[in-house]
C-alpha cells in the first residue's frame, strides 16, 4: 500500500463527469487538460494530483476558525476510506481532486474492487479506458484488483467499452450492463472468454444479445472442458426480446453452473428451450419465465425436473399454464419457497390445493388475476402453509372476506397481503390486521384505514 501511495503522487488520475463547456483544470505545474469538443458530451478527464495549497487568485484561504470546523479532516485514514467506499466512481474521482491526502486515500486499492458508473450522457467507453489504465499501473495492461463493474443505464456504452474490460480485468466476477442496448454478442463473448471467474452477469434490456457463449478461439482452446468453460451462476436476460430456443440451448450448454436465471419477457422462448435448459443446467434454484407466452404445462413438466433444488419460480402471465402444470411443480419441487403465478387464468382451486399440500414451506405466493381461485383455495393454503409471509390476491374476483379470515387465523407470520380490486369487507380487513400484527395490507377499500 505504501508503494502505491508514493507512486500516486506523480501519476495522473481521472476525474469523471465533466460537461463539455467546463473550464480547463490547471494543475500544480501549470499544465492543463480540456474536455471533449463534442457538443453536450461528457467524458473522462485526466489530471495530476492537486497541489498542497490552492493558489488560484479567486480562491480565498479558509480562516483559522473555519479550519477548526472541518471535522472531517480529523478522521483517521481508515475511517475516511470507509466513507469513500460508499461513493460511486465519479464522486470518488472528484474527491481525489480535493487535496493530496484525499488523493492518496481515494486511490487506495481497497476502494477499486468496484467501478460503478451511471448516467445516460457519460462517455462510458472512454471513462472505462481511463480508469483501467490508471488501475493497471502496478501490473501493466492487467488490473488484478477489479472484481465488479456496474454501468447499468449507461446507454452510450458500446462494444469498445466491454472490450476494454475483457482485456484488462481477468479477475472480474460481476458485470452489470442492464439497459445498455448498444452492446452485441461479440463483446459479451469476449468478456466471458477472457474473464474466467465471472459469476454474475446482468444483460437485461440488451436487445442485441441473443446468447452467451465463448469466442471461437476460446472454444477451441478449452474444448476438452466443453460444457464447463463459463463459470456464470447468475444470469439476467430480462427483456432480451430476440433470445430464441437455439440461443437458450447455447447458453445452457456453456453455462452449466447456473443457479439463478431470469428470462422475463423473452417472448420467443418456448417449451423446447426449457427442455434444453434442464438437460444441462441441473442446479438452478431461481428461474423466471414471466410473460413468456409460449411456455405451457409441458414447459413446467421440464422445470419440475429440478425437483427439490428449485426454490423460486415465476410464471406470471404465462396464459397457457393450467392446474396440470402446477401439479407437476407441486409434486416434484417440494422445497419451493416463492411462486409467482399472477395472470395464469387457467389455475383453479384444485391446483392451489395440490400446491398447498405438497409445498408446505411456501413463504410467498402471488395468484393475482386468477379468477377461478376462490375461498376454497385459500382455505387449503391456510391449513397447510403456516409459514406464508406474502400473499397477493389482487383482482381475484371470487375471493371474499371469509377466505381472508381463514388465512389470518392460521398464518400469523403474514407480512404482506394484497387484496386490491377484491370484494372484501372492512370487517374482514380489520380481522386480518388484528391477527397479523405486522401485516401490511394493500387494498382499494376507502372505508378501511
C-alpha positions as a Markdown table, in Angstrom:
| # | Residue | x | y | z |
|---|---|---|---|---|
| 1 | Unk | 0.0 | 0.0 | 0.0 |
| 2 | Unk | 2.8 | 2.4 | 0.8 |
| 3 | Unk | 4.5 | 1.8 | -2.6 |
| 4 | Unk | 1.2 | 2.6 | -4.3 |
| 5 | Unk | 0.5 | 5.8 | -2.3 |
| 6 | Unk | 4.0 | 7.1 | -3.1 |
| 7 | Unk | 3.6 | 6.4 | -6.7 |
| 8 | Unk | 0.3 | 8.2 | -7.0 |
| 9 | Unk | 1.9 | 11.5 | -6.1 |
| 10 | Unk | 3.4 | 11.6 | -9.6 |
| 11 | Unk | 0.8 | 9.7 | -11.5 |
| 12 | Unk | -2.2 | 11.2 | -13.3 |
| 13 | Unk | -5.7 | 10.3 | -12.1 |
| 14 | Unk | -9.1 | 10.6 | -13.9 |
| 15 | Unk | -11.8 | 12.9 | -12.7 |
| 16 | Unk | -15.1 | 11.9 | -14.2 |
| 17 | Unk | -18.3 | 13.6 | -15.2 |
| 18 | Unk | -17.2 | 16.9 | -16.7 |
| 19 | Unk | -19.5 | 18.6 | -19.1 |
| 20 | Unk | -18.2 | 19.8 | -22.5 |
| 21 | Unk | -18.3 | 23.5 | -21.5 |
| 22 | Unk | -16.4 | 23.3 | -18.3 |
| 23 | Unk | -13.2 | 25.3 | -17.9 |
| 24 | Unk | -9.8 | 23.6 | -18.2 |
| 25 | Unk | -8.3 | 22.3 | -15.0 |
| 26 | Unk | -4.9 | 23.9 | -14.1 |
| 27 | Unk | -2.6 | 21.5 | -12.2 |
| 28 | Unk | 0.2 | 22.4 | -9.9 |
| 29 | Unk | 2.8 | 22.6 | -12.7 |
| 30 | Unk | 0.8 | 24.9 | -14.9 |
| 31 | Unk | -0.3 | 22.2 | -17.4 |
| 32 | Unk | -3.9 | 21.8 | -18.3 |
| 33 | Unk | -6.4 | 19.4 | -20.0 |
| 34 | Unk | -9.6 | 20.2 | -21.7 |
| 35 | Unk | -12.8 | 18.4 | -22.2 |
| 36 | Unk | -14.0 | 17.0 | -25.5 |
| 37 | Unk | -15.0 | 19.3 | -28.2 |
| 38 | Unk | -18.2 | 17.3 | -29.0 |
| 39 | Unk | -21.2 | 19.3 | -28.0 |
| 40 | Unk | -23.0 | 18.1 | -25.0 |
| 41 | Unk | -20.6 | 15.2 | -24.4 |
| 42 | Unk | -19.5 | 14.1 | -21.0 |
| 43 | Unk | -16.0 | 12.5 | -21.0 |
| 44 | Unk | -13.3 | 11.3 | -18.6 |
| 45 | Unk | -10.8 | 14.0 | -17.7 |
| 46 | Unk | -7.2 | 13.2 | -16.7 |
| 47 | Unk | -5.4 | 15.5 | -14.3 |
| 48 | Unk | -2.4 | 15.4 | -11.9 |
| 49 | Unk | -2.8 | 15.3 | -8.1 |
| 50 | Unk | -3.9 | 18.6 | -6.6 |
| 51 | Unk | -1.3 | 21.0 | -5.1 |
| 52 | Unk | -0.7 | 21.2 | -1.4 |
| 53 | Unk | -2.1 | 24.8 | -1.3 |
| 54 | Unk | -4.7 | 26.3 | -3.6 |
| 55 | Unk | -3.2 | 29.3 | -5.3 |
| 56 | Unk | -5.9 | 30.5 | -7.6 |
| 57 | Unk | -6.4 | 34.2 | -7.0 |
| 58 | Unk | -10.2 | 33.8 | -6.8 |
| 59 | Unk | -10.0 | 31.3 | -4.0 |
| 60 | Unk | -9.8 | 32.7 | -0.5 |
| 61 | Unk | -7.9 | 30.7 | 2.1 |
| 62 | Unk | -10.0 | 29.4 | 4.9 |
| 63 | Unk | -9.7 | 31.2 | 8.2 |
| 64 | Unk | -8.4 | 29.5 | 11.3 |
| 65 | Unk | -11.9 | 29.3 | 12.7 |
| 66 | Unk | -13.1 | 27.6 | 9.5 |
| 67 | Unk | -10.3 | 25.2 | 9.6 |
| 68 | Unk | -11.2 | 24.2 | 13.2 |
| 69 | Unk | -14.7 | 23.4 | 12.0 |
| 70 | Unk | -13.5 | 21.0 | 9.3 |
| 71 | Unk | -14.1 | 17.9 | 11.5 |
| 72 | Unk | -13.8 | 15.5 | 8.5 |
| 73 | Unk | -10.1 | 16.2 | 8.4 |
| 74 | Unk | -9.7 | 14.8 | 11.9 |
| 75 | Unk | -10.9 | 11.4 | 10.8 |
| 76 | Unk | -8.2 | 8.7 | 10.6 |
| 77 | Unk | -7.3 | 7.2 | 7.2 |
| 78 | Unk | -9.2 | 4.0 | 7.8 |
| 79 | Unk | -12.4 | 6.0 | 8.6 |
| 80 | Unk | -12.0 | 8.1 | 5.5 |
| 81 | Unk | -11.6 | 5.1 | 3.4 |
| 82 | Unk | -14.7 | 3.6 | 4.8 |
| 83 | Unk | -16.7 | 6.8 | 4.0 |
| 84 | Unk | -15.2 | 6.8 | 0.4 |
| 85 | Unk | -16.4 | 3.2 | 0.0 |
| 86 | Unk | -20.0 | 4.3 | -0.2 |
| 87 | Unk | -19.3 | 6.7 | -3.1 |
| 88 | Unk | -20.0 | 5.9 | -6.8 |
| 89 | Unk | -16.9 | 6.0 | -9.0 |
| 90 | Unk | -17.5 | 9.5 | -10.4 |
| 91 | Unk | -17.8 | 11.0 | -7.0 |
| 92 | Unk | -14.8 | 9.2 | -5.7 |
| 93 | Unk | -12.8 | 10.7 | -8.6 |
| 94 | Unk | -14.0 | 14.2 | -7.6 |
| 95 | Unk | -12.8 | 13.6 | -4.0 |
| 96 | Unk | -9.4 | 12.8 | -5.4 |
| 97 | Unk | -9.2 | 16.5 | -6.5 |
| 98 | Unk | -9.7 | 18.0 | -3.1 |
| 99 | Unk | -6.2 | 17.7 | -1.6 |
| 100 | Unk | -3.1 | 15.4 | -1.6 |
| 101 | Unk | -4.3 | 13.4 | 1.4 |
| 102 | Unk | -7.7 | 12.7 | -0.2 |
| 103 | Unk | -6.0 | 11.9 | -3.5 |
| 104 | Unk | -3.9 | 9.2 | -1.9 |
| 105 | Unk | -6.8 | 7.8 | 0.1 |
| 106 | Unk | -9.2 | 7.9 | -2.9 |
| 107 | Unk | -6.8 | 5.6 | -4.8 |
| 108 | Unk | -6.5 | 3.1 | -2.1 |
| 109 | Unk | -6.7 | -0.4 | -3.8 |
| 110 | Unk | -9.5 | -1.4 | -1.4 |
| 111 | Unk | -11.8 | 1.2 | -3.0 |
| 112 | Unk | -11.2 | 0.0 | -6.5 |
| 113 | Unk | -12.6 | -3.5 | -6.4 |
| 114 | Unk | -15.7 | -2.0 | -7.9 |
| 115 | Unk | -16.4 | 0.6 | -10.7 |
| 116 | Unk | -19.9 | 2.0 | -10.7 |
| 117 | Unk | -20.9 | 4.5 | -13.3 |
| 118 | Unk | -24.4 | 5.9 | -14.0 |
| 119 | Unk | -25.9 | 8.4 | -16.4 |
| 120 | Unk | -27.1 | 8.5 | -19.9 |
| 121 | Unk | -24.7 | 11.2 | -21.1 |
| 122 | Unk | -21.4 | 9.9 | -19.7 |
| 123 | Unk | -18.9 | 8.7 | -22.3 |
| 124 | Unk | -18.6 | 5.3 | -20.6 |
| 125 | Unk | -16.2 | 3.8 | -23.1 |
| 126 | Unk | -13.6 | 6.5 | -22.5 |
| 127 | Unk | -14.2 | 6.5 | -18.8 |
| 128 | Unk | -13.5 | 2.8 | -18.6 |
| 129 | Unk | -10.4 | 3.2 | -20.7 |
| 130 | Unk | -9.0 | 5.9 | -18.4 |
| 131 | Unk | -9.8 | 4.1 | -15.2 |
| 132 | Unk | -8.5 | 0.7 | -16.2 |
| 133 | Unk | -5.3 | 2.4 | -17.5 |
| 134 | Unk | -4.8 | 4.1 | -14.1 |
| 135 | Unk | -5.6 | 0.9 | -12.2 |
| 136 | Unk | -3.1 | -1.1 | -14.4 |
| 137 | Unk | -0.1 | 0.9 | -13.4 |
| 138 | Unk | 1.3 | -1.6 | -11.0 |
| 139 | Unk | 0.6 | -4.6 | -13.3 |
| 140 | Unk | 1.0 | -3.4 | -16.9 |
| 141 | Unk | -2.1 | -4.0 | -19.0 |
| 142 | Unk | -3.8 | -6.1 | -16.3 |
| 143 | Unk | -6.0 | -4.9 | -13.4 |
| 144 | Unk | -6.0 | -7.6 | -10.8 |
| 145 | Unk | -7.9 | -5.8 | -8.2 |
| 146 | Unk | -11.1 | -5.0 | -10.1 |
| 147 | Unk | -13.9 | -7.5 | -9.4 |
| 148 | Unk | -17.2 | -5.6 | -10.1 |
| 149 | Unk | -18.2 | -3.3 | -12.9 |
| 150 | Unk | -21.7 | -1.8 | -12.8 |
| 151 | Unk | -22.7 | 0.5 | -15.8 |
| 152 | Unk | -26.4 | -0.1 | -15.8 |
| 153 | Unk | -28.4 | 2.5 | -17.7 |
| 154 | Unk | -25.3 | 4.0 | -19.5 |
| 155 | Unk | -26.8 | 4.0 | -22.9 |
| 156 | Unk | -23.6 | 5.2 | -24.6 |
| 157 | Unk | -21.7 | 2.0 | -23.6 |
| 158 | Unk | -20.6 | 0.2 | -26.7 |
| 159 | Unk | -18.7 | -2.9 | -27.5 |
| 160 | Unk | -15.5 | -0.9 | -27.3 |
| 161 | Unk | -16.1 | -0.4 | -23.5 |
| 162 | Unk | -16.7 | -4.1 | -23.0 |
| 163 | Unk | -13.5 | -5.0 | -24.9 |
| 164 | Unk | -11.6 | -2.8 | -22.5 |
| 165 | Unk | -13.0 | -4.6 | -19.6 |
| 166 | Unk | -12.4 | -8.0 | -21.2 |
| 167 | Unk | -8.7 | -7.3 | -22.0 |
| 168 | Unk | -7.8 | -5.6 | -18.7 |
| 169 | Unk | -9.8 | -7.3 | -15.9 |
| 170 | Unk | -9.2 | -11.0 | -15.8 |
| 171 | Unk | -10.4 | -11.2 | -12.2 |
| 172 | Unk | -13.8 | -9.8 | -12.9 |
| 173 | Unk | -16.6 | -11.6 | -11.1 |
| 174 | Unk | -19.6 | -9.3 | -11.6 |
| 175 | Unk | -20.7 | -7.3 | -14.6 |
| 176 | Unk | -24.0 | -5.4 | -14.9 |
| 177 | Unk | -24.8 | -3.7 | -18.2 |
| 178 | Unk | -28.6 | -3.6 | -18.0 |
| 179 | Unk | -30.2 | -1.1 | -20.3 |
| 180 | Unk | -27.1 | -0.7 | -22.5 |
| 181 | Unk | -28.7 | -1.6 | -25.8 |
| 182 | Unk | -25.7 | -0.9 | -28.0 |
| 183 | Unk | -23.7 | -3.9 | -26.9 |
| 184 | Unk | -23.7 | -7.0 | -29.1 |
| 185 | Unk | -22.9 | -10.8 | -28.7 |
| 186 | Unk | -19.3 | -10.4 | -29.8 |
| 187 | Unk | -18.4 | -8.1 | -26.9 |
| 188 | Unk | -20.2 | -10.3 | -24.4 |
| 189 | Unk | -18.4 | -13.4 | -25.8 |
| 190 | Unk | -15.1 | -11.6 | -25.2 |
| 191 | Unk | -15.9 | -10.8 | -21.6 |
| 192 | Unk | -16.9 | -14.4 | -20.7 |
| 193 | Unk | -13.9 | -15.8 | -22.6 |
| 194 | Unk | -11.3 | -13.6 | -21.0 |
| 195 | Unk | -12.8 | -13.3 | -17.5 |
| 196 | Unk | -12.9 | -17.0 | -16.4 |
| 197 | Unk | -14.0 | -16.0 | -12.8 |
| 198 | Unk | -17.2 | -14.2 | -14.0 |
| 199 | Unk | -20.1 | -15.4 | -11.9 |
| 200 | Unk | -22.7 | -12.6 | -12.1 |
| 201 | Unk | -23.8 | -11.2 | -15.5 |
| 202 | Unk | -26.8 | -8.9 | -16.0 |
| 203 | Unk | -27.6 | -8.0 | -19.6 |
| 204 | Unk | -31.2 | -7.3 | -19.1 |
| 205 | Unk | -32.6 | -4.9 | -21.7 |
| 206 | Unk | -29.7 | -5.5 | -24.1 |
| 207 | Unk | -31.8 | -6.4 | -27.1 |
| 208 | Unk | -28.9 | -7.3 | -29.3 |
| 209 | Unk | -27.7 | -10.0 | -27.1 |
| 210 | Unk | -29.1 | -13.3 | -28.3 |
| 211 | Unk | -26.9 | -15.9 | -26.5 |
| 212 | Unk | -24.0 | -16.3 | -24.1 |
| 213 | Unk | -21.0 | -18.3 | -25.5 |
| 214 | Unk | -17.2 | -18.3 | -25.8 |
| 215 | Unk | -15.3 | -16.8 | -28.7 |
| 216 | Unk | -14.2 | -19.3 | -31.3 |
| 217 | Unk | -10.6 | -19.2 | -30.1 |
| 218 | Unk | -11.5 | -19.9 | -26.5 |
| 219 | Unk | -13.9 | -22.7 | -27.6 |
| 220 | Unk | -11.1 | -24.5 | -29.5 |
| 221 | Unk | -8.6 | -24.0 | -26.6 |
| 222 | Unk | -11.0 | -25.3 | -23.9 |
| 223 | Unk | -12.7 | -27.9 | -26.0 |
| 224 | Unk | -11.8 | -30.8 | -23.5 |
| 225 | Unk | -13.9 | -28.9 | -20.9 |
| 226 | Unk | -16.9 | -28.5 | -23.1 |
| 227 | Unk | -19.9 | -27.5 | -21.1 |
| 228 | Unk | -17.9 | -26.2 | -18.1 |
| 229 | Unk | -16.0 | -23.4 | -19.6 |
| 230 | Unk | -18.1 | -20.5 | -18.3 |
| 231 | Unk | -18.5 | -20.2 | -14.5 |
| 232 | Unk | -21.5 | -17.9 | -14.6 |
| 233 | Unk | -24.0 | -18.7 | -11.8 |
| 234 | Unk | -26.3 | -15.7 | -12.0 |
| 235 | Unk | -27.7 | -14.6 | -15.4 |
| 236 | Unk | -30.3 | -12.0 | -16.0 |
| 237 | Unk | -31.6 | -11.7 | -19.6 |
| 238 | Unk | -34.8 | -9.9 | -18.9 |
| 239 | Unk | -36.2 | -8.1 | -22.0 |
| 240 | Unk | -33.7 | -9.7 | -24.4 |
| 241 | Unk | -36.5 | -10.0 | -26.9 |
| 242 | Unk | -34.5 | -11.6 | -29.6 |
| 243 | Unk | -33.5 | -14.6 | -27.5 |
| 244 | Unk | -34.8 | -17.8 | -29.0 |
| 245 | Unk | -34.7 | -21.5 | -28.1 |
| 246 | Unk | -31.5 | -22.0 | -30.1 |
| 247 | Unk | -29.7 | -19.2 | -28.1 |
| 248 | Unk | -31.0 | -20.7 | -24.9 |
| 249 | Unk | -29.6 | -24.1 | -25.9 |
| 250 | Unk | -26.2 | -22.4 | -26.4 |
| 251 | Unk | -26.4 | -20.7 | -23.1 |
| 252 | Unk | -27.4 | -24.0 | -21.3 |
| 253 | Unk | -24.5 | -25.9 | -23.0 |
| 254 | Unk | -21.9 | -23.4 | -21.9 |
| 255 | Unk | -23.2 | -22.2 | -18.6 |
| 256 | Unk | -23.8 | -25.4 | -16.8 |
| 257 | Unk | -23.3 | -23.9 | -13.3 |
| 258 | Unk | -26.3 | -21.6 | -13.5 |
| 259 | Unk | -28.2 | -21.3 | -10.2 |
| 260 | Unk | -30.2 | -18.1 | -11.0 |
| 261 | Unk | -31.7 | -17.5 | -14.4 |
| 262 | Unk | -34.2 | -14.7 | -15.3 |
| 263 | Unk | -35.8 | -14.7 | -18.7 |
| 264 | Unk | -38.6 | -12.2 | -18.1 |
| 265 | Unk | -40.3 | -11.1 | -21.3 |
| 266 | Unk | -38.1 | -13.2 | -23.6 |
| 267 | Unk | -41.2 | -13.7 | -25.7 |
| 268 | Unk | -39.7 | -16.2 | -28.2 |
| 269 | Unk | -38.8 | -18.8 | -25.7 |
| 270 | Unk | -40.9 | -22.0 | -25.8 |
| 271 | Unk | -41.2 | -25.3 | -24.0 |
| 272 | Unk | -38.4 | -26.7 | -26.3 |
| 273 | Unk | -36.0 | -24.1 | -25.0 |
| 274 | Unk | -36.8 | -25.1 | -21.4 |
| 275 | Unk | -36.1 | -28.7 | -22.3 |
| 276 | Unk | -32.6 | -27.8 | -23.4 |
| 277 | Unk | -32.1 | -25.9 | -20.3 |
| 278 | Unk | -33.0 | -28.8 | -18.0 |
| 279 | Unk | -30.6 | -31.1 | -19.8 |
| 280 | Unk | -27.5 | -29.1 | -19.0 |
| 281 | Unk | -28.4 | -26.8 | -16.0 |
| 282 | Unk | -29.5 | -29.1 | -13.2 |
| 283 | Unk | -28.5 | -26.7 | -10.4 |
| 284 | Unk | -31.0 | -23.9 | -11.0 |
| 285 | Unk | -32.5 | -22.5 | -7.8 |
| 286 | Unk | -34.3 | -19.5 | -9.1 |
| 287 | Unk | -36.0 | -19.3 | -12.5 |
| 288 | Unk | -38.3 | -16.7 | -14.1 |
| 289 | Unk | -40.1 | -17.1 | -17.4 |
| 290 | Unk | -42.7 | -14.4 | -16.7 |
| 291 | Unk | -44.5 | -13.1 | -19.8 |
| 292 | Unk | -43.1 | -15.9 | -21.9 |
| 293 | Unk | -46.4 | -16.5 | -23.6 |
| 294 | Unk | -45.4 | -19.7 | -25.4 |
| 295 | Unk | -44.5 | -21.5 | -22.2 |
| 296 | Unk | -47.2 | -24.1 | -21.3 |
| 297 | Unk | -47.8 | -27.0 | -19.0 |
| 298 | Unk | -45.2 | -29.0 | -20.9 |
| 299 | Unk | -42.6 | -26.4 | -20.0 |
| 300 | Unk | -43.5 | -26.8 | -16.3 |
| 301 | Unk | -43.1 | -30.5 | -16.7 |
| 302 | Unk | -39.5 | -29.9 | -17.8 |
| 303 | Unk | -38.9 | -27.4 | -15.0 |
| 304 | Unk | -40.2 | -29.9 | -12.4 |
| 305 | Unk | -37.1 | -32.0 | -13.2 |
| 306 | Unk | -35.1 | -29.6 | -11.0 |
| 307 | Unk | -37.0 | -31.2 | -8.1 |
| 308 | Unk | -36.1 | -30.1 | -4.6 |
| 309 | Unk | -33.3 | -27.7 | -5.9 |
| 310 | Unk | -35.9 | -25.2 | -7.2 |
| 311 | Unk | -36.8 | -22.5 | -4.6 |
| 312 | Unk | -38.0 | -19.6 | -6.7 |
| 313 | Unk | -40.3 | -19.8 | -9.8 |
| 314 | Unk | -42.0 | -17.0 | -11.7 |
| 315 | Unk | -44.5 | -17.9 | -14.4 |
| 316 | Unk | -46.6 | -14.7 | -14.3 |
| 317 | Unk | -48.8 | -14.0 | -17.3 |
| 318 | Unk | -48.0 | -17.3 | -18.9 |
| 319 | Unk | -51.5 | -17.8 | -20.2 |
| 320 | Unk | -51.1 | -21.4 | -21.4 |
| 321 | Unk | -50.4 | -22.7 | -17.9 |
| 322 | Unk | -53.1 | -24.6 | -16.0 |
| 323 | Unk | -53.6 | -26.8 | -13.0 |
| 324 | Unk | -51.8 | -29.6 | -14.9 |
| 325 | Unk | -48.5 | -27.7 | -15.0 |
| 326 | Unk | -48.9 | -26.5 | -11.4 |
| 327 | Unk | -49.4 | -30.1 | -10.3 |
| 328 | Unk | -46.0 | -31.1 | -11.8 |
| 329 | Unk | -44.3 | -28.3 | -9.9 |
| 330 | Unk | -46.1 | -29.2 | -6.6 |
| 331 | Unk | -45.3 | -32.9 | -6.9 |
| 332 | Unk | -41.6 | -32.7 | -7.6 |
| 333 | Unk | -40.5 | -29.3 | -6.2 |
| 334 | Unk | -41.5 | -29.8 | -2.6 |
| 335 | Unk | -39.0 | -27.2 | -1.3 |
| 336 | Unk | -40.4 | -24.3 | -3.3 |
| 337 | Unk | -40.4 | -21.1 | -1.3 |
| 338 | Unk | -41.6 | -18.5 | -3.9 |
| 339 | Unk | -44.2 | -18.8 | -6.6 |
| 340 | Unk | -45.5 | -16.0 | -8.9 |
| 341 | Unk | -48.4 | -17.2 | -11.0 |
| 342 | Unk | -50.2 | -13.9 | -11.4 |
| 343 | Unk | -52.3 | -13.8 | -14.5 |
| 344 | Unk | -52.3 | -17.5 | -15.1 |
| 345 | Unk | -56.1 | -17.7 | -15.5 |
| 346 | Unk | -56.2 | -21.5 | -16.0 |
| 347 | Unk | -55.2 | -22.1 | -12.4 |
| 348 | Unk | -58.1 | -23.1 | -10.1 |
| 349 | Unk | -58.7 | -24.1 | -6.5 |
| 350 | Unk | -57.7 | -27.7 | -7.4 |
| 351 | Unk | -54.2 | -26.5 | -8.5 |
| 352 | Unk | -53.9 | -24.4 | -5.3 |
| 353 | Unk | -54.9 | -27.4 | -3.2 |
| 354 | Unk | -52.3 | -29.6 | -4.7 |
| 355 | Unk | -49.7 | -26.8 | -4.3 |
| 356 | Unk | -50.6 | -26.2 | -0.6 |
| 357 | Unk | -50.5 | -29.9 | 0.3 |
| 358 | Unk | -47.1 | -30.6 | -1.3 |
| 359 | Unk | -45.2 | -27.3 | -0.9 |
| 360 | Unk | -45.8 | -26.6 | 2.8 |
| 361 | Unk | -42.7 | -24.5 | 3.2 |
| 362 | Unk | -44.1 | -21.9 | 0.8 |
| 363 | Unk | -43.4 | -18.3 | 2.0 |
| 364 | Unk | -44.5 | -16.1 | -0.9 |
| 365 | Unk | -47.4 | -16.7 | -3.3 |
| 366 | Unk | -48.9 | -14.5 | -6.0 |
| 367 | Unk | -52.1 | -15.7 | -7.6 |
| 368 | Unk | -53.5 | -12.4 | -8.5 |
| 369 | Unk | -55.7 | -12.1 | -11.6 |
| 370 | Unk | -56.6 | -15.8 | -11.3 |
| 371 | Unk | -60.4 | -15.5 | -11.4 |
| 372 | Unk | -61.0 | -19.3 | -10.8 |
| 373 | Unk | -59.3 | -19.2 | -7.3 |
| 374 | Unk | -61.8 | -18.8 | -4.5 |
| 375 | Unk | -62.1 | -19.0 | -0.7 |
| 376 | Unk | -61.8 | -22.8 | -1.1 |
| 377 | Unk | -58.2 | -22.5 | -2.4 |
| 378 | Unk | -57.4 | -20.0 | 0.4 |
| 379 | Unk | -58.6 | -22.5 | 3.0 |
| 380 | Unk | -56.2 | -25.1 | 1.7 |
| 381 | Unk | -53.4 | -22.6 | 1.9 |
| 382 | Unk | -54.3 | -21.6 | 5.4 |
| 383 | Unk | -54.4 | -25.2 | 6.7 |
| 384 | Unk | -51.1 | -26.3 | 5.1 |
| 385 | Unk | -48.8 | -23.3 | 4.5 |
| 386 | Unk | -48.3 | -21.9 | 8.0 |
| 387 | Unk | -45.0 | -20.1 | 7.1 |
| 388 | Unk | -46.7 | -17.9 | 4.5 |
| 389 | Unk | -45.4 | -14.3 | 4.7 |
| 390 | Unk | -46.5 | -12.7 | 1.5 |
| 391 | Unk | -49.8 | -13.3 | -0.4 |
| 392 | Unk | -51.1 | -11.4 | -3.4 |
| 393 | Unk | -54.7 | -11.9 | -4.4 |
| 394 | Unk | -55.1 | -8.8 | -6.5 |
| 395 | Unk | -58.1 | -8.8 | -8.8 |
| 396 | Unk | -59.2 | -12.3 | -7.7 |
| 397 | Unk | -63.0 | -11.9 | -8.3 |
| 398 | Unk | -64.0 | -15.0 | -6.3 |
| 399 | Unk | -62.2 | -14.1 | -3.1 |
| 400 | Unk | -64.4 | -12.9 | -0.1 |
| 401 | Unk | -63.7 | -11.8 | 3.4 |
| 402 | Unk | -64.4 | -15.3 | 4.7 |
| 403 | Unk | -61.3 | -16.7 | 2.9 |
| 404 | Unk | -59.2 | -13.9 | 4.3 |
| 405 | Unk | -60.3 | -14.6 | 7.8 |
| 406 | Unk | -59.3 | -18.2 | 7.5 |
| 407 | Unk | -55.8 | -17.2 | 6.2 |
| 408 | Unk | -55.3 | -14.6 | 9.0 |
| 409 | Unk | -56.4 | -17.1 | 11.7 |
| 410 | Unk | -53.7 | -19.6 | 10.7 |
| 411 | Unk | -50.9 | -17.7 | 9.1 |
| 412 | Unk | -49.8 | -15.5 | 12.0 |
| 413 | Unk | -46.5 | -14.5 | 10.3 |
| 414 | Unk | -48.2 | -12.9 | 7.3 |
| 415 | Unk | -46.3 | -9.7 | 6.5 |
| 416 | Unk | -47.9 | -8.5 | 3.2 |
| 417 | Unk | -51.4 | -9.0 | 1.8 |
| 418 | Unk | -52.6 | -7.6 | -1.5 |
| 419 | Unk | -56.4 | -7.6 | -1.9 |
| 420 | Unk | -56.7 | -4.7 | -4.3 |
| 421 | Unk | -59.8 | -4.9 | -6.5 |
| 422 | Unk | -61.2 | -7.7 | -4.4 |
| 423 | Unk | -64.7 | -7.6 | -2.9 |
| 424 | Unk | -63.8 | -7.9 | 0.8 |
| 425 | Unk | -65.5 | -6.2 | 3.7 |
| 426 | Unk | -63.9 | -3.7 | 6.1 |
| 427 | Unk | -64.6 | -6.2 | 9.0 |
| 428 | Unk | -62.5 | -8.9 | 7.2 |
| 429 | Unk | -59.6 | -6.4 | 6.7 |
| 430 | Unk | -59.8 | -5.5 | 10.4 |
| 431 | Unk | -59.8 | -9.2 | 11.3 |
| 432 | Unk | -56.6 | -9.6 | 9.3 |
| 433 | Unk | -55.0 | -6.6 | 11.0 |
| 434 | Unk | -55.9 | -7.9 | 14.4 |
| 435 | Unk | -54.5 | -11.3 | 14.0 |
| 436 | Unk | -51.4 | -10.5 | 11.8 |
| 437 | Unk | -49.9 | -7.5 | 13.7 |
| 438 | Unk | -47.0 | -7.0 | 11.2 |
| 439 | Unk | -49.1 | -7.4 | 8.1 |
| 440 | Unk | -49.2 | -4.6 | 5.5 |
| 441 | Unk | -52.5 | -4.7 | 3.7 |
| 442 | Unk | -52.7 | -3.3 | 0.2 |
| 443 | Unk | -56.4 | -2.6 | -0.6 |
| 444 | Unk | -58.8 | -0.4 | -2.5 |
| 445 | Unk | -61.5 | -0.1 | 0.2 |
| 446 | Unk | -61.7 | 3.6 | 1.1 |
| 447 | Unk | -63.5 | 2.8 | 4.4 |
| 448 | Unk | -60.5 | 0.9 | 5.8 |
| 449 | Unk | -57.6 | 2.9 | 7.0 |
